[in-house]
Amino acid sequence: MEKVVLTVYSADNCVYCDRLKQDLKNVGLEYIEINLDMNPGIKEKIVAAGHRSVPILYKDQTHIATGYANSLAYVKTWQS
């Protein structure tokens, strides 16, 4: 399996963020989590990039998906 670097942008009390993180673990994908509520400077950059909801999934600094359903579709491509 190719080594990927995933980043999940999340927020406090985000059920869909929690579900995505669990889904990533279930298929064996590692990720870095950045909580936007704890990182206001990063949140400003994410909003300036046009994102308005979480979770947001990036792979190697490339935007993959916004929202749980779109992110889940990506995760499913990694299931055996």
N, CA, C and O atoms as CSV, one atom per row, in Angstrom:
chain,resi,resn,atom,element,x,y,z
A,1,MET,N,N,0.850,-1.185,0.000
A,1,MET,CA,C,0.000,0.000,0.000
A,1,MET,C,C,0.892,1.243,0.000
A,1,MET,O,O,1.865,1.320,0.750
A,2,GLU,N,N,0.557,2.188,-0.829
A,2,GLU,CA,C,1.349,3.416,-0.902
A,2,GLU,C,C,1.197,4.216,0.391
A,2,GLU,O,O,0.132,4.226,1.009
A,3,LYS,N,N,2.268,4.880,0.783
A,3,LYS,CA,C,2.251,5.716,1.982
A,3,LYS,C,C,1.640,7.060,1.617
A,3,LYS,O,O,2.145,7.771,0.748
A,4,VAL,N,N,0.559,7.393,2.285
A,4,VAL,CA,C,-0.093,8.675,2.033
A,4,VAL,C,C,-0.068,9.497,3.309
A,4,VAL,O,O,-0.056,8.957,4.415
A,5,VAL,N,N,-0.060,10.782,3.142
A,5,VAL,CA,C,-0.143,11.686,4.277
A,5,VAL,C,C,-1.492,12.396,4.176
A,5,VAL,O,O,-1.701,13.249,3.313
A,6,LEU,N,N,-2.381,12.031,5.058
A,6,LEU,CA,C,-3.713,12.635,5.087
A,6,LEU,C,C,-3.793,13.642,6.220
A,6,LEU,O,O,-3.209,13.449,7.286
A,7,THR,N,N,-4.522,14.715,5.973
A,7,THR,CA,C,-4.808,15.701,7.004
A,7,THR,C,C,-6.313,15.855,7.088
A,7,THR,O,O,-6.986,16.071,6.081
A,8,VAL,N,N,-6.835,15.740,8.307
A,8,VAL,CA,C,-8.255,15.945,8.560
A,8,VAL,C,C,-8.400,17.253,9.325
A,8,VAL,O,O,-7.898,17.387,10.441
A,9,TYR,N,N,-9.080,18.204,8.728
A,9,TYR,CA,C,-9.423,19.428,9.433
A,9,TYR,C,C,-10.767,19.184,10.096
A,9,TYR,O,O,-11.741,18.816,9.440
A,10,SER,N,N,-10.805,19.395,11.410
A,10,SER,CA,C,-11.997,19.071,12.185
A,10,SER,C,C,-12.380,20.261,13.060
A,10,SER,O,O,-11.750,21.317,13.020
A,11,ALA,N,N,-13.430,20.056,13.849
A,11,ALA,CA,C,-13.883,21.073,14.796
A,11,ALA,C,C,-14.414,20.367,16.039
A,11,ALA,O,O,-14.757,19.185,16.003
A,12,ASP,N,N,-14.474,21.108,17.125
A,12,ASP,CA,C,-15.046,20.568,18.357
A,12,ASP,C,C,-16.489,20.146,18.129
A,12,ASP,O,O,-17.216,20.774,17.359
A,13,ASN,N,N,-16.892,19.090,18.798
A,13,ASN,CA,C,-18.280,18.615,18.773
A,13,ASN,C,C,-18.779,18.291,17.371
A,13,ASN,O,O,-19.964,18.457,17.083
A,14,CYS,N,N,-17.899,17.836,16.510
A,14,CYS,CA,C,-18.267,17.481,15.140
A,14,CYS,C,C,-18.377,15.957,15.033
A,14,CYS,O,O,-17.370,15.253,14.958
A,15,VAL,N,N,-19.589,15.476,15.030
A,15,VAL,CA,C,-19.826,14.031,14.962
A,15,VAL,C,C,-19.282,13.455,13.661
A,15,VAL,O,O,-18.702,12.369,13.657
A,16,TYR,N,N,-19.463,14.165,12.570
A,16,TYR,CA,C,-18.975,13.668,11.287
A,16,TYR,C,C,-17.440,13.629,11.234
A,16,TYR,O,O,-16.858,12.768,10.576
A,17,CYS,N,N,-16.805,14.556,11.923
A,17,CYS,CA,C,-15.336,14.516,12.009
A,17,CYS,C,C,-14.900,13.255,12.755
A,17,CYS,O,O,-13.976,12.561,12.330
A,18,ASP,N,N,-15.569,12.969,13.863
A,18,ASP,CA,C,-15.248,11.776,14.640
A,18,ASP,C,C,-15.473,10.508,13.817
A,18,ASP,O,O,-14.668,9.579,13.866
A,19,ARG,N,N,-16.556,10.477,13.072
A,19,ARG,CA,C,-16.845,9.302,12.234
A,19,ARG,C,C,-15.788,9.122,11.151
A,19,ARG,O,O,-15.346,8.001,10.899
A,20,LEU,N,N,-15.379,10.212,10.509
A,20,LEU,CA,C,-14.360,10.116,9.472
A,20,LEU,C,C,-13.053,9.602,10.048
A,20,LEU,O,O,-12.416,8.734,9.451
A,21,LYS,N,N,-12.641,10.120,11.196
A,21,LYS,CA,C,-11.394,9.671,11.811
A,21,LYS,C,C,-11.459,8.176,12.125
A,21,LYS,O,O,-10.476,7.461,11.927
A,22,GLN,N,N,-12.595,7.703,12.607
A,22,GLN,CA,C,-12.741,6.275,12.887
A,22,GLN,C,C,-12.709,5.457,11.594
A,22,GLN,O,O,-12.103,4.386,11.550
A,23,ASP,N,N,-13.353,5.954,10.556
A,23,ASP,CA,C,-13.330,5.260,9.259
A,23,ASP,C,C,-11.904,5.155,8.719
A,23,ASP,O,O,-11.520,4.116,8.183
A,24,LEU,N,N,-11.124,6.215,8.856
A,24,LEU,CA,C,-9.732,6.185,8.403
A,24,LEU,C,C,-8.937,5.137,9.178
A,24,LEU,O,O,-8.152,4.390,8.595
A,25,LYS,N,N,-9.143,5.087,10.484
A,25,LYS,CA,C,-8.466,4.080,11.309
A,25,LYS,C,C,-8.873,2.675,10.892
A,25,LYS,O,O,-8.039,1.772,10.823
A,26,ASN,N,N,-10.161,2.497,10.613
A,26,ASN,CA,C,-10.677,1.163,10.267
A,26,ASN,C,C,-10.045,0.595,9.002
A,26,ASN,O,O,-9.908,-0.621,8.877
A,27,VAL,N,N,-9.658,1.458,8.062
A,27,VAL,CA,C,-9.025,0.969,6.833
A,27,VAL,C,C,-7.501,1.079,6.894
A,27,VAL,O,O,-6.809,0.807,5.913
A,28,GLY,N,N,-6.991,1.482,8.056
A,28,GLY,CA,C,-5.549,1.511,8.246
A,28,GLY,C,C,-4.840,2.724,7.689
A,28,GLY,O,O,-3.635,2.679,7.444
A,29,LEU,N,N,-5.568,3.808,7.485
A,29,LEU,CA,C,-4.946,5.037,6.988
A,29,LEU,C,C,-4.587,5.953,8.156
A,29,LEU,O,O,-5.418,6.234,9.021
A,30,GLU,N,N,-3.362,6.403,8.166
A,30,GLU,CA,C,-2.924,7.344,9.189
A,30,GLU,C,C,-3.265,8.755,8.751
A,30,GLU,O,O,-3.346,9.053,7.559
A,31,TYR,N,N,-3.461,9.607,9.725
A,31,TYR,CA,C,-3.805,10.985,9.410
A,31,TYR,C,C,-3.280,11.920,10.489
A,31,TYR,O,O,-2.984,11.507,11.610
A,32,ILE,N,N,-3.177,13.167,10.126
A,32,ILE,CA,C,-2.877,14.248,11.054
A,32,ILE,C,C,-4.174,15.020,11.214
A,32,ILE,O,O,-4.823,15.365,10.227
A,33,GLU,N,N,-4.549,15.287,12.445
A,33,GLU,CA,C,-5.766,16.068,12.689
A,33,GLU,C,C,-5.405,17.492,13.060
A,33,GLU,O,O,-4.524,17.729,13.887
A,34,ILE,N,N,-6.091,18.433,12.443
A,34,ILE,CA,C,-5.955,19.834,12.816
A,34,ILE,C,C,-7.347,20.330,13.193
A,34,ILE,O,O,-8.237,20.445,12.350
A,35,ASN,N,N,-7.509,20.619,14.477
A,35,ASN,CA,C,-8.787,21.108,14.987
A,35,ASN,C,C,-8.840,22.618,14.759
A,35,ASN,O,O,-8.045,23.366,15.328
A,36,LEU,N,N,-9.768,23.052,13.937
A,36,LEU,CA,C,-9.853,24.467,13.572
A,36,LEU,C,C,-10.291,25.347,14.741
A,36,LEU,O,O,-9.967,26.534,14.775
A,37,ASP,N,N,-11.025,24.775,15.700
A,37,ASP,CA,C,-11.423,25.564,16.865
A,37,ASP,C,C,-10.226,25.880,17.755
A,37,ASP,O,O,-10.242,26.860,18.500
A,38,MET,N,N,-9.191,25.051,17.679
A,38,MET,CA,C,-8.003,25.254,18.498
A,38,MET,C,C,-6.894,25.974,17.730
A,38,MET,O,O,-5.851,26.303,18.297
A,39,ASN,N,N,-7.123,26.215,16.444
A,39,ASN,CA,C,-6.119,26.855,15.587
A,39,ASN,C,C,-6.769,27.957,14.748
A,39,ASN,O,O,-6.965,27.783,13.545
A,40,PRO,N,N,-7.103,29.084,15.369
A,40,PRO,CA,C,-7.835,30.132,14.639
A,40,PRO,C,C,-7.099,30.674,13.419
A,40,PRO,O,O,-7.743,31.062,12.444
A,41,GLY,N,N,-5.781,30.710,13.447
A,41,GLY,CA,C,-5.033,31.193,12.286
A,41,GLY,C,C,-5.207,30.277,11.090
A,41,GLY,O,O,-5.371,30.738,9.961
A,42,ILE,N,N,-5.170,28.983,11.342
A,42,ILE,CA,C,-5.382,28.011,10.264
A,42,ILE,C,C,-6.829,28.070,9.794
A,42,ILE,O,O,-7.107,27.953,8.601
A,43,LYS,N,N,-7.755,28.253,10.747
A,43,LYS,CA,C,-9.172,28.358,10.378
A,43,LYS,C,C,-9.389,29.515,9.408
A,43,LYS,O,O,-10.145,29.380,8.446
A,44,GLU,N,N,-8.740,30.642,9.647
A,44,GLU,CA,C,-8.872,31.794,8.749
A,44,GLU,C,C,-8.411,31.435,7.339
A,44,GLU,O,O,-9.054,31.820,6.361
A,45,LYS,N,N,-7.306,30.703,7.225
A,45,LYS,CA,C,-6.797,30.299,5.912
A,45,LYS,C,C,-7.746,29.326,5.217
A,45,LYS,O,O,-7.948,29.409,4.006
A,46,ILE,N,N,-8.322,28.415,5.978
A,46,ILE,CA,C,-9.252,27.435,5.416
A,46,ILE,C,C,-10.507,28.143,4.904
A,46,ILE,O,O,-10.995,27.837,3.816
A,47,VAL,N,N,-11.022,29.080,5.681
A,47,VAL,CA,C,-12.200,29.844,5.268
A,47,VAL,C,C,-11.868,30.692,4.036
A,47,VAL,O,O,-12.673,30.797,3.111
A,48,ALA,N,N,-10.679,31.291,4.033
A,48,ALA,CA,C,-10.269,32.103,2.880
A,48,ALA,C,C,-10.145,31.256,1.615
A,48,ALA,O,O,-10.305,31.761,0.504
A,49,ALA,N,N,-9.858,29.956,1.791
A,49,ALA,CA,C,-9.769,29.049,0.646
A,49,ALA,C,C,-11.146,28.603,0.163
A,49,ALA,O,O,-11.256,27.869,-0.819
A,50,GLY,N,N,-12.201,29.049,0.856
A,50,GLY,CA,C,-13.555,28.756,0.409
A,50,GLY,C,C,-14.258,27.630,1.138
A,50,GLY,O,O,-15.398,27.300,0.809
A,51,HIS,N,N,-13.605,27.035,2.119
A,51,HIS,CA,C,-14.240,25.944,2.864
A,51,HIS,C,C,-15.160,26.515,3.930
A,51,HIS,O,O,-14.825,27.483,4.613
A,52,ARG,N,N,-16.331,25.894,4.058
A,52,ARG,CA,C,-17.316,26.394,5.015
A,52,ARG,C,C,-17.808,25.325,5.987
A,52,ARG,O,O,-18.578,25.630,6.898
A,53,SER,N,N,-17.374,24.079,5.807
A,53,SER,CA,C,-17.826,23.020,6.711
A,53,SER,C,C,-16.694,22.021,6.923
A,53,SER,O,O,-15.722,21.995,6.170
A,54,VAL,N,N,-16.833,21.220,7.936
A,54,VAL,CA,C,-15.879,20.164,8.256
A,54,VAL,C,C,-16.628,18.839,8.303
A,54,VAL,O,O,-17.849,18.839,8.463
A,55,PRO,N,N,-15.952,17.740,8.173
A,55,PRO,CA,C,-14.518,17.592,8.033
A,55,PRO,C,C,-14.043,17.959,6.625
A,55,PRO,O,O,-14.798,17.931,5.654
A,56,ILE,N,N,-12.766,18.301,6.565
A,56,ILE,CA,C,-12.099,18.584,5.294
A,56,ILE,C,C,-10.920,17.628,5.212
A,56,ILE,O,O,-10.142,17.511,6.159
A,57,LEU,N,N,-10.788,16.953,4.096
A,57,LEU,CA,C,-9.746,15.955,3.938
A,57,LEU,C,C,-8.755,16.397,2.865
A,57,LEU,O,O,-9.141,16.741,1.748
A,58,TYR,N,N,-7.485,16.382,3.217
A,58,TYR,CA,C,-6.395,16.688,2.293
A,58,TYR,C,C,-5.469,15.488,2.205
A,58,TYR,O,O,-5.279,14.767,3.185
A,59,LYS,N,N,-4.893,15.276,1.028
A,59,LYS,CA,C,-3.866,14.256,0.828
A,59,LYS,C,C,-2.643,14.967,0.280
A,59,LYS,O,O,-2.698,15.584,-0.784
A,60,ASP,N,N,-1.537,14.879,1.011
A,60,ASP,CA,C,-0.294,15.515,0.565
A,60,ASP,C,C,-0.515,16.960,0.123
A,60,ASP,O,O,-0.019,17.373,-0.925
A,61,GLN,N,N,-1.247,17.714,0.907
A,61,GLN,CA,C,-1.535,19.136,0.684
A,61,GLN,C,C,-2.460,19.405,-0.497
A,61,GLN,O,O,-2.564,20.541,-0.960
A,62,THR,N,N,-3.131,18.366,-0.985
A,62,THR,CA,C,-4.108,18.533,-2.063
A,62,THR,C,C,-5.490,18.254,-1.498
A,62,THR,O,O,-5.705,17.223,-0.861
A,63,HIS,N,N,-6.429,19.164,-1.727
A,63,HIS,CA,C,-7.791,18.978,-1.242
A,63,HIS,C,C,-8.423,17.759,-1.898
A,63,HIS,O,O,-8.421,17.630,-3.123
A,64,ILE,N,N,-8.965,16.865,-1.073
A,64,ILE,CA,C,-9.614,15.658,-1.560
A,64,ILE,C,C,-11.130,15.774,-1.446
A,64,ILE,O,O,-11.856,15.487,-2.398
A,65,ALA,N,N,-11.606,16.198,-0.267
A,65,ALA,CA,C,-13.052,16.230,-0.061
A,65,ALA,C,C,-13.412,17.144,1.099
A,65,ALA,O,O,-12.619,17.360,2.016
A,66,THR,N,N,-14.624,17.673,1.037
A,66,THR,CA,C,-15.202,18.428,2.141
A,66,THR,C,C,-16.519,17.760,2.499
A,66,THR,O,O,-17.305,17.399,1.622
A,67,GLY,N,N,-16.750,17.600,3.787
A,67,GLY,CA,C,-17.962,16.943,4.258
A,67,GLY,C,C,-17.745,15.447,4.429
A,67,GLY,O,O,-16.857,14.855,3.816
A,68,TYR,N,N,-18.565,14.858,5.266
A,68,TYR,CA,C,-18.394,13.448,5.584
A,68,TYR,C,C,-18.665,12.537,4.390
A,68,TYR,O,O,-17.871,11.637,4.116
A,69,ALA,N,N,-19.745,12.746,3.691
A,69,ALA,CA,C,-20.111,11.834,2.589
A,69,ALA,C,C,-19.031,11.809,1.511
A,69,ALA,O,O,-18.658,10.735,1.039
A,70,ASN,N,N,-18.532,12.959,1.122
A,70,ASN,CA,C,-17.485,13.014,0.103
A,70,ASN,C,C,-16.186,12.399,0.609
A,70,ASN,O,O,-15.487,11.712,-0.136
A,71,SER,N,N,-15.870,12.643,1.863
A,71,SER,CA,C,-14.659,12.070,2.452
A,71,SER,C,C,-14.778,10.553,2.562
A,71,SER,O,O,-13.811,9.830,2.325
A,72,LEU,N,N,-15.959,10.079,2.920
A,72,LEU,CA,C,-16.183,8.638,3.035
A,72,LEU,C,C,-16.005,7.955,1.685
A,72,LEU,O,O,-15.479,6.844,1.619
A,73,ALA,N,N,-16.430,8.592,0.632
A,73,ALA,CA,C,-16.254,8.019,-0.704
A,73,ALA,C,C,-14.769,7.797,-0.989
A,73,ALA,O,O,-14.398,6.787,-1.587
A,74,TYR,N,N,-13.921,8.728,-0.566
A,74,TYR,CA,C,-12.477,8.559,-0.737
A,74,TYR,C,C,-11.968,7.399,0.119
A,74,TYR,O,O,-11.193,6.569,-0.356
A,75,VAL,N,N,-12.400,7.341,1.376
A,75,VAL,CA,C,-11.958,6.263,2.270
A,75,VAL,C,C,-12.316,4.900,1.710
A,75,VAL,O,O,-11.536,3.954,1.820
A,76,LYS,N,N,-13.485,4.797,1.112
A,76,LYS,CA,C,-13.937,3.508,0.567
A,76,LYS,C,C,-13.033,3.020,-0.570
A,76,LYS,O,O,-12.969,1.819,-0.830
A,77,THR,N,N,-12.341,3.925,-1.242
A,77,THR,CA,C,-11.436,3.498,-2.303
A,77,THR,C,C,-10.238,2.740,-1.729
A,77,THR,O,O,-9.532,2.065,-2.478
A,78,TRP,N,N,-9.995,2.834,-0.435
A,78,TRP,CA,C,-8.874,2.171,0.216
A,78,TRP,C,C,-9.270,0.850,0.857
A,78,TRP,O,O,-8.404,0.120,1.339
A,79,GLN,N,N,-10.557,0.528,0.875
A,79,GLN,CA,C,-10.982,-0.746,1.466
A,79,GLN,C,C,-10.666,-1.895,0.543
A,79,GLN,O,O,-10.749,-1.781,-0.680
A,80,SER,N,N,-10.301,-3.008,1.154
A,80,SER,CA,C,-9.979,-4.205,0.349
A,80,SER,C,C,-11.230,-4.885,-0.146
A,80,SER,O,O,-11.148,-5.902,-0.836
